[in-house]
């Protein structure tokens, strides 16, 4: 049984590194570079140490920080404001799967995260996540 066995089918493990960092993306078949800008690909990051920026992290930002962080991005500068911080990777993995499920079920209000709405993008997310 893999760490992401309970992940909804709409989420894809993009990378799962030896150091424990993982990147998961939502429906890369839909949110591709042709229909939507690549930055609009909803992404979950699991990292040890706080991420300084997306998509690359300065390794020095993680020195001394042994906690695990889970962050949901809708774009590089648009993320879920809640801080998900855990002392173990297993607990962080549970959070990743739960956030993926919540997003997939339409329980996360992504509209509230944007200052400038993307109506076409929201309409597609609404359709995929079953929101009215």
GULUMPA-773995 format. One record per residue: residue number from 0; x, y, z of N, C-alpha, C, O in turn; residue in three letters. Coordinates in nm, 3 decimals, always signed. Example, Ala and Ser with C-alpha at 12.3 -4.5 7.8 and 13.67 -1.06 7.14 Angstrom:
// residues 2
<0 <+1.319 -0.569 +0.780> <+1.230 -0.450 +0.780> <+1.320 -0.330 +0.780> <+1.424 -0.332 +0.846> "ALA">,
<1 <+1.285 -0.225 +0.708> <+1.367 -0.106 +0.714> <+1.290 +0.003 +0.787> <+1.341 +0.114 +0.804> "SER">,
// end
This chain:
// residues 132
<0 <+0.085 -0.119 +0.000> <+0.000 +0.000 +0.000> <+0.089 +0.124 +0.000> <+0.175 +0.140 +0.086> "UNK">,
<1 <+0.067 +0.211 -0.096> <+0.148 +0.332 -0.105> <+0.091 +0.441 -0.016> <-0.023 +0.434 +0.030> "UNK">,
<2 <+0.171 +0.543 +0.006> <+0.130 +0.655 +0.090> <+0.009 +0.727 +0.033> <-0.068 +0.787 +0.108> "UNK">,
<3 <-0.010 +0.722 -0.097> <-0.119 +0.794 -0.161> <-0.230 +0.701 -0.213> <-0.302 +0.736 -0.306> "UNK">,
<4 <-0.243 +0.584 -0.153> <-0.341 +0.485 -0.199> <-0.485 +0.538 -0.190> <-0.569 +0.501 -0.272> "UNK">,
<5 <-0.515 +0.624 -0.093> <-0.651 +0.674 -0.075> <-0.674 +0.808 -0.146> <-0.777 +0.872 -0.123> "UNK">,
<6 <-0.583 +0.849 -0.230> <-0.594 +0.975 -0.301> <-0.705 +0.966 -0.406> <-0.715 +0.866 -0.476> "UNK">,
<7 <-0.790 +1.070 -0.417> <-0.893 +1.067 -0.522> <-0.828 +1.055 -0.660> <-0.717 +1.103 -0.681> "UNK">,
<8 <-0.897 +0.990 -0.752> <-0.843 +0.966 -0.886> <-0.812 +1.094 -0.962> <-0.731 +1.094 -1.054> "UNK">,
<9 <-0.877 +1.204 -0.924> <-0.856 +1.330 -0.994> <-0.719 +1.393 -0.964> <-0.675 +1.483 -1.035> "UNK">,
<10 <-0.653 +1.346 -0.860> <-0.521 +1.396 -0.823> <-0.414 +1.299 -0.869> <-0.430 +1.177 -0.857> "UNK">,
<11 <-0.304 +1.352 -0.921> <-0.194 +1.271 -0.973> <-0.068 +1.306 -0.894> <-0.037 +1.424 -0.873> "UNK">,
<12 <+0.005 +1.203 -0.852> <+0.134 +1.225 -0.786> <+0.234 +1.261 -0.896> <+0.273 +1.176 -0.976> "UNK">,
<13 <+0.274 +1.386 -0.897> <+0.365 +1.437 -1.000> <+0.508 +1.397 -0.968> <+0.584 +1.359 -1.057> "UNK">,
<14 <+0.543 +1.407 -0.838> <+0.675 +1.361 -0.795> <+0.667 +1.320 -0.648> <+0.589 +1.375 -0.570> "UNK">,
<15 <+0.748 +1.223 -0.613> <+0.758 +1.173 -0.476> <+0.907 +1.145 -0.455> <+0.957 +1.038 -0.489> "UNK">,
<16 <+0.976 +1.243 -0.398> <+1.122 +1.241 -0.388> <+1.171 +1.152 -0.274> <+1.097 +1.121 -0.181> "UNK">,
<17 <+1.296 +1.112 -0.282> <+1.359 +1.030 -0.180> <+1.365 +1.100 -0.044> <+1.363 +1.035 +0.061> "UNK">,
<18 <+1.372 +1.233 -0.046> <+1.379 +1.308 +0.080> <+1.241 +1.331 +0.142> <+1.230 +1.397 +0.245> "UNK">,
<19 <+1.135 +1.276 +0.079> <+1.001 +1.286 +0.135> <+0.915 +1.394 +0.073> <+0.793 +1.394 +0.094> "UNK">,
<20 <+0.974 +1.485 -0.001> <+0.895 +1.589 -0.066> <+0.809 +1.528 -0.175> <+0.851 +1.437 -0.247> "UNK">,
<21 <+0.686 +1.578 -0.185> <+0.594 +1.528 -0.287> <+0.518 +1.644 -0.349> <+0.489 +1.744 -0.283> "UNK">,
<22 <+0.485 +1.628 -0.476> <+0.405 +1.725 -0.549> <+0.291 +1.649 -0.614> <+0.313 +1.549 -0.682> "UNK">,
<23 <+0.168 +1.696 -0.591> <+0.050 +1.634 -0.649> <-0.027 +1.740 -0.726> <-0.033 +1.856 -0.684> "UNK">,
<24 <-0.084 +1.703 -0.839> <-0.156 +1.798 -0.923> <-0.297 +1.748 -0.950> <-0.324 +1.628 -0.953> "UNK">,
<25 <-0.387 +1.845 -0.970> <-0.529 +1.816 -0.993> <-0.559 +1.821 -1.142> <-0.536 +1.922 -1.208> "UNK">,
<26 <-0.608 +1.712 -1.193> <-0.656 +1.700 -1.329> <-0.564 +1.763 -1.433> <-0.604 +1.855 -1.504> "UNK">,
<27 <-0.439 +1.713 -1.443> <-0.349 +1.769 -1.544> <-0.399 +1.748 -1.686> <-0.351 +1.813 -1.779> "UNK">,
<28 <-0.495 +1.657 -1.704> <-0.555 +1.636 -1.836> <-0.645 +1.753 -1.875> <-0.667 +1.776 -1.994> "UNK">,
<29 <-0.695 +1.827 -1.778> <-0.783 +1.941 -1.804> <-0.707 +2.072 -1.795> <-0.717 +2.158 -1.883> "UNK">,
<30 <-0.631 +2.088 -1.688> <-0.560 +2.214 -1.665> <-0.422 +2.207 -1.728> <-0.319 +2.209 -1.659> "UNK">,
<31 <-0.423 +2.199 -1.860> <-0.299 +2.189 -1.936> <-0.264 +2.324 -1.997> <-0.341 +2.419 -1.985> "UNK">,
<32 <-0.152 +2.331 -2.062> <-0.104 +2.458 -2.118> <-0.187 +2.506 -2.236> <-0.177 +2.622 -2.274> "UNK">,
<33 <-0.268 +2.420 -2.296> <-0.348 +2.460 -2.410> <-0.476 +2.532 -2.369> <-0.508 +2.638 -2.424> "UNK">,
<34 <-0.550 +2.476 -2.274> <-0.678 +2.533 -2.235> <-0.664 +2.640 -2.127> <-0.738 +2.738 -2.128> "UNK">,
<35 <-0.570 +2.622 -2.036> <-0.548 +2.715 -1.926> <-0.399 +2.741 -1.911> <-0.317 +2.657 -1.949> "UNK">,
<36 <-0.363 +2.857 -1.858> <-0.220 +2.880 -1.834> <-0.163 +2.773 -1.740> <-0.233 +2.730 -1.648> "UNK">,
<37 <-0.040 +2.729 -1.762> <+0.018 +2.624 -1.677> <+0.015 +2.659 -1.528> <+0.007 +2.570 -1.443> "UNK">,
<38 <+0.022 +2.786 -1.496> <+0.021 +2.827 -1.355> <-0.111 +2.797 -1.286> <-0.118 +2.798 -1.163> "UNK">,
<39 <-0.216 +2.772 -1.363> <-0.348 +2.745 -1.305> <-0.367 +2.600 -1.262> <-0.476 +2.563 -1.220> "UNK">,
<40 <-0.266 +2.519 -1.271> <-0.277 +2.379 -1.231> <-0.281 +2.370 -1.078> <-0.179 +2.394 -1.014> "UNK">,
<41 <-0.396 +2.335 -1.019> <-0.401 +2.320 -0.873> <-0.298 +2.217 -0.828> <-0.288 +2.109 -0.885> "UNK">,
<42 <-0.220 +2.254 -0.726> <-0.106 +2.174 -0.684> <-0.098 +2.165 -0.533> <-0.114 +2.264 -0.462> "UNK">,
<43 <-0.073 +2.045 -0.483> <-0.047 +2.022 -0.341> <+0.101 +1.991 -0.324> <+0.157 +1.908 -0.395> "UNK">,
<44 <+0.163 +2.059 -0.228> <+0.304 +2.036 -0.196> <+0.315 +1.980 -0.056> <+0.250 +2.028 +0.037> "UNK">,
<45 <+0.397 +1.878 -0.042> <+0.433 +1.822 +0.088> <+0.584 +1.839 +0.100> <+0.659 +1.779 +0.024> "UNK">,
<46 <+0.628 +1.921 +0.195> <+0.770 +1.950 +0.209> <+0.811 +1.945 +0.356> <+0.731 +1.972 +0.446> "UNK">,
<47 <+0.935 +1.912 +0.377> <+0.991 +1.925 +0.511> <+1.056 +2.062 +0.517> <+1.148 +2.090 +0.440> "UNK">,
<48 <+1.009 +2.146 +0.604> <+1.050 +2.285 +0.607> <+0.956 +2.367 +0.521> <+0.901 +2.319 +0.422> "UNK">,
<49 <+0.939 +2.490 +0.560> <+0.846 +2.580 +0.491> <+0.898 +2.614 +0.352> <+1.017 +2.639 +0.333> "UNK">,
<50 <+0.807 +2.615 +0.256> <+0.842 +2.655 +0.119> <+0.857 +2.806 +0.113> <+0.774 +2.879 +0.167> "UNK">,
<51 <+0.962 +2.853 +0.048> <+0.980 +2.998 +0.037> <+0.908 +3.054 -0.084> <+0.860 +3.167 -0.081> "UNK">,
<52 <+0.901 +2.976 -0.190> <+0.833 +3.020 -0.311> <+0.808 +2.899 -0.398> <+0.863 +2.792 -0.373> "UNK">,
<53 <+0.726 +2.913 -0.498> <+0.694 +2.807 -0.589> <+0.752 +2.841 -0.724> <+0.748 +2.959 -0.758> "UNK">,
<54 <+0.803 +2.755 -0.803> <+0.807 +2.611 -0.788> <+0.934 +2.558 -0.722> <+0.936 +2.442 -0.682> "UNK">,
<55 <+1.040 +2.638 -0.709> <+1.164 +2.588 -0.649> <+1.180 +2.646 -0.509> <+1.140 +2.759 -0.482> "UNK">,
<56 <+1.239 +2.569 -0.423> <+1.263 +2.612 -0.287> <+1.412 +2.629 -0.263> <+1.493 +2.548 -0.310> "UNK">,
<57 <+1.447 +2.732 -0.193> <+1.585 +2.751 -0.152> <+1.613 +2.649 -0.042> <+1.548 +2.653 +0.062> "UNK">,
<58 <+1.707 +2.557 -0.060> <+1.733 +2.453 +0.040> <+1.768 +2.511 +0.177> <+1.743 +2.447 +0.278> "UNK">,
<59 <+1.825 +2.631 +0.181> <+1.860 +2.694 +0.309> <+1.737 +2.728 +0.391> <+1.747 +2.742 +0.513> "UNK">,
<60 <+1.621 +2.744 +0.327> <+1.498 +2.775 +0.400> <+1.453 +2.658 +0.487> <+1.376 +2.676 +0.581> "UNK">,
<61 <+1.502 +2.537 +0.456> <+1.458 +2.419 +0.530> <+1.553 +2.381 +0.643> <+1.519 +2.297 +0.726> "UNK">,
<62 <+1.670 +2.442 +0.647> <+1.768 +2.408 +0.749> <+1.711 +2.440 +0.887> <+1.664 +2.551 +0.911> "UNK">,
<63 <+1.716 +2.343 +0.976> <+1.669 +2.363 +1.113> <+1.519 +2.343 +1.131> <+1.472 +2.335 +1.245> "UNK">,
<64 <+1.444 +2.336 +1.024> <+1.299 +2.317 +1.035> <+1.269 +2.172 +0.999> <+1.272 +2.134 +0.882> "UNK">,
<65 <+1.240 +2.092 +1.100> <+1.216 +1.950 +1.080> <+1.068 +1.918 +1.060> <+1.033 +1.803 +1.032> "UNK">,
<66 <+0.981 +2.018 +1.073> <+0.838 +1.994 +1.057> <+0.803 +1.975 +0.909> <+0.878 +2.016 +0.820> "UNK">,
<67 <+0.688 +1.913 +0.887> <+0.637 +1.888 +0.753> <+0.523 +1.986 +0.726> <+0.443 +2.013 +0.815> "UNK">,
<68 <+0.518 +2.038 +0.604> <+0.417 +2.136 +0.565> <+0.340 +2.087 +0.443> <+0.395 +2.023 +0.354> "UNK">,
<69 <+0.211 +2.117 +0.443> <+0.125 +2.086 +0.329> <+0.065 +2.217 +0.282> <+0.006 +2.291 +0.360> "UNK">,
<70 <+0.081 +2.246 +0.152> <+0.032 +2.371 +0.095> <-0.044 +2.342 -0.033> <+0.003 +2.267 -0.119> "UNK">,
<71 <-0.163 +2.401 -0.045> <-0.243 +2.391 -0.167> <-0.231 +2.523 -0.242> <-0.268 +2.628 -0.191> "UNK">,
<72 <-0.178 +2.516 -0.365> <-0.168 +2.632 -0.452> <-0.267 +2.619 -0.566> <-0.288 +2.510 -0.619> "UNK">,
<73 <-0.328 +2.732 -0.604> <-0.407 +2.738 -0.727> <-0.327 +2.809 -0.835> <-0.351 +2.788 -0.954> "UNK">,
<74 <-0.233 +2.891 -0.794> <-0.137 +2.959 -0.880> <-0.018 +2.993 -0.790> <-0.028 +2.980 -0.668> "UNK">,
<75 <+0.094 +3.036 -0.847> <+0.211 +3.064 -0.763> <+0.184 +3.159 -0.647> <+0.237 +3.140 -0.538> "UNK">,
<76 <+0.102 +3.260 -0.668> <+0.074 +3.357 -0.562> <-0.065 +3.340 -0.501> <-0.110 +3.428 -0.427> "UNK">,
<77 <-0.131 +3.230 -0.530> <-0.265 +3.204 -0.477> <-0.264 +3.068 -0.409> <-0.256 +2.964 -0.474> "UNK">,
<78 <-0.273 +3.072 -0.274> <-0.271 +2.946 -0.200> <-0.373 +2.952 -0.088> <-0.419 +3.059 -0.047> "UNK">,
<79 <-0.408 +2.835 -0.039> <-0.496 +2.825 +0.076> <-0.422 +2.886 +0.194> <-0.308 +2.848 +0.222> "UNK">,
<80 <-0.484 +2.979 +0.263> <-0.417 +3.053 +0.369> <-0.389 +2.970 +0.494> <-0.300 +3.005 +0.572> "UNK">,
<81 <-0.461 +2.864 +0.513> <-0.442 +2.782 +0.632> <-0.302 +2.722 +0.634> <-0.252 +2.675 +0.531> "UNK">,
<82 <-0.239 +2.725 +0.750> <-0.108 +2.662 +0.765> <-0.129 +2.518 +0.810> <-0.195 +2.493 +0.911> "UNK">,
<83 <-0.074 +2.426 +0.737> <-0.082 +2.284 +0.771> <+0.060 +2.239 +0.805> <+0.142 +2.215 +0.716> "UNK">,
<84 <+0.087 +2.229 +0.933> <+0.221 +2.197 +0.981> <+0.213 +2.075 +1.072> <+0.126 +2.067 +1.159> "UNK">,
<85 <+0.304 +1.980 +1.051> <+0.300 +1.854 +1.124> <+0.440 +1.814 +1.168> <+0.539 +1.849 +1.103> "UNK">,
<86 <+0.447 +1.741 +1.276> <+0.577 +1.695 +1.325> <+0.621 +1.565 +1.258> <+0.736 +1.525 +1.271> "UNK">,
<87 <+0.530 +1.498 +1.185> <+0.568 +1.375 +1.115> <+0.516 +1.377 +0.972> <+0.416 +1.441 +0.940> "UNK">,
<88 <+0.586 +1.305 +0.886> <+0.543 +1.295 +0.746> <+0.413 +1.219 +0.735> <+0.328 +1.254 +0.652> "UNK">,
<89 <+0.393 +1.117 +0.817> <+0.269 +1.040 +0.812> <+0.147 +1.128 +0.838> <+0.046 +1.116 +0.769> "UNK">,
<90 <+0.156 +1.215 +0.936> <+0.045 +1.306 +0.965> <+0.024 +1.403 +0.849> <-0.089 +1.435 +0.815> "UNK">,
<91 <+0.133 +1.450 +0.789> <+0.123 +1.540 +0.675> <+0.060 +1.469 +0.555> <-0.019 +1.529 +0.482> "UNK">,
<92 <+0.094 +1.342 +0.535> <+0.035 +1.264 +0.426> <-0.116 +1.252 +0.442> <-0.190 +1.263 +0.345> "UNK">,
<93 <-0.162 +1.231 +0.564> <-0.306 +1.225 +0.590> <-0.371 +1.357 +0.550> <-0.480 +1.358 +0.492> "UNK">,
<94 <-0.306 +1.468 +0.581> <-0.357 +1.600 +0.546> <-0.363 +1.617 +0.394> <-0.461 +1.670 +0.342> "UNK">,
<95 <-0.259 +1.572 +0.324> <-0.258 +1.582 +0.177> <-0.379 +1.513 +0.119> <-0.450 +1.569 +0.035> "UNK">,
<96 <-0.404 +1.390 +0.163> <-0.516 +1.313 +0.110> <-0.649 +1.380 +0.146> <-0.739 +1.386 +0.063> "UNK">,
<97 <-0.661 +1.431 +0.268> <-0.784 +1.498 +0.310> <-0.808 +1.627 +0.231> <-0.921 +1.653 +0.188> "UNK">,
<98 <-0.703 +1.706 +0.211> <-0.718 +1.828 +0.130> <-0.755 +1.795 -0.014> <-0.839 +1.862 -0.074> "UNK">,
<99 <-0.693 +1.691 -0.069> <-0.725 +1.649 -0.205> <-0.872 +1.608 -0.214> <-0.941 +1.645 -0.309> "UNK">,
<100 <-0.919 +1.532 -0.116> <-1.060 +1.492 -0.113> <-1.152 +1.613 -0.101> <-1.251 +1.625 -0.174> "UNK">,
<101 <-1.119 +1.704 -0.009> <-1.201 +1.823 +0.011> <-1.208 +1.908 -0.116> <-1.314 +1.959 -0.152> "UNK">,
<102 <-1.095 +1.924 -0.181> <-1.093 +2.000 -0.306> <-1.178 +1.930 -0.411> <-1.262 +1.993 -0.476> "UNK">,
<103 <-1.157 +1.800 -0.427> <-1.229 +1.721 -0.527> <-1.380 +1.722 -0.502> <-1.458 +1.716 -0.597> "UNK">,
<104 <-1.420 +1.730 -0.376> <-1.562 +1.729 -0.340> <-1.624 +1.868 -0.342> <-1.742 +1.883 -0.310> "UNK">,
<105 <-1.546 +1.970 -0.379> <-1.599 +2.106 -0.388> <-1.614 +2.175 -0.254> <-1.689 +2.272 -0.243> "UNK">,
<106 <-1.544 +2.128 -0.152> <-1.556 +2.184 -0.018> <-1.462 +2.302 +0.008> <-1.477 +2.372 +0.108> "UNK">,
<107 <-1.366 +2.324 -0.080> <-1.274 +2.436 -0.063> <-1.320 +2.550 -0.152> <-1.336 +2.533 -0.273> "UNK">,
<108 <-1.341 +2.666 -0.092> <-1.389 +2.782 -0.166> <-1.272 +2.856 -0.229> <-1.219 +2.952 -0.173> "UNK">,
<109 <-1.232 +2.811 -0.347> <-1.116 +2.868 -0.414> <-1.143 +3.011 -0.460> <-1.048 +3.088 -0.476> "UNK">,
<110 <-1.267 +3.049 -0.482> <-1.299 +3.186 -0.523> <-1.252 +3.289 -0.420> <-1.208 +3.398 -0.455> "UNK">,
<111 <-1.262 +3.253 -0.294> <-1.224 +3.344 -0.187> <-1.074 +3.371 -0.184> <-1.030 +3.468 -0.122> "UNK">,
<112 <-0.995 +3.287 -0.249> <-0.850 +3.302 -0.247> <-0.800 +3.403 -0.349> <-0.685 +3.447 -0.342> "UNK">,
<113 <-0.885 +3.441 -0.444> <-0.845 +3.529 -0.553> <-0.887 +3.674 -0.530> <-0.998 +3.700 -0.482> "UNK">,
<114 <-0.799 +3.767 -0.563> <-0.835 +3.908 -0.564> <-0.893 +3.945 -0.700> <-0.984 +4.028 -0.708> "UNK">,
<115 <-0.843 +3.885 -0.806> <-0.894 +3.907 -0.940> <-0.947 +3.773 -0.991> <-0.869 +3.681 -1.015> "UNK">,
<116 <-1.078 +3.761 -1.005> <-1.136 +3.632 -1.043> <-1.101 +3.590 -1.186> <-1.077 +3.673 -1.274> "UNK">,
<117 <-1.099 +3.460 -1.206> <-1.080 +3.398 -1.338> <-1.207 +3.320 -1.367> <-1.217 +3.202 -1.335> "UNK">,
<118 <-1.304 +3.386 -1.427> <-1.437 +3.327 -1.444> <-1.437 +3.196 -1.520> <-1.503 +3.101 -1.478> "UNK">,
<119 <-1.365 +3.186 -1.630> <-1.363 +3.063 -1.709> <-1.299 +2.948 -1.630> <-1.346 +2.835 -1.634> "UNK">,
<120 <-1.193 +2.980 -1.561> <-1.123 +2.883 -1.476> <-1.215 +2.835 -1.364> <-1.225 +2.715 -1.339> "UNK">,
<121 <-1.283 +2.929 -1.297> <-1.375 +2.892 -1.190> <-1.489 +2.805 -1.242> <-1.528 +2.708 -1.177> "UNK">,
<122 <-1.541 +2.838 -1.358> <-1.650 +2.759 -1.416> <-1.606 +2.615 -1.437> <-1.682 +2.521 -1.411> "UNK">,
<123 <-1.485 +2.597 -1.485> <-1.434 +2.461 -1.510> <-1.411 +2.387 -1.378> <-1.445 +2.269 -1.366> "UNK">,
<124 <-1.353 +2.456 -1.279> <-1.335 +2.395 -1.148> <-1.470 +2.358 -1.086> <-1.484 +2.251 -1.027> "UNK">,
<125 <-1.568 +2.446 -1.099> <-1.702 +2.418 -1.047> <-1.759 +2.291 -1.110> <-1.815 +2.206 -1.041> "UNK">,
<126 <-1.745 +2.281 -1.241> <-1.795 +2.163 -1.311> <-1.727 +2.035 -1.261> <-1.794 +1.935 -1.236> "UNK">,
<127 <-1.595 +2.039 -1.247> <-1.520 +1.921 -1.207> <-1.543 +1.881 -1.061> <-1.539 +1.762 -1.028> "UNK">,
<128 <-1.566 +1.980 -0.975> <-1.581 +1.951 -0.833> <-1.726 +1.944 -0.788> <-1.754 +1.926 -0.669> "UNK">,
<129 <-1.820 +1.957 -0.883> <-1.961 +1.941 -0.848> <-2.023 +2.058 -0.774> <-2.127 +2.043 -0.709> "UNK">,
<130 <-1.961 +2.175 -0.784> <-2.017 +2.295 -0.717> <-2.121 +2.358 -0.808> <-2.112 +2.348 -0.930> "UNK">,
<131 <-2.217 +2.419 -0.749> <-2.321 +2.490 -0.826> <-2.283 +2.633 -0.849> <-2.358 +2.708 -0.912> "UNK">,
// end
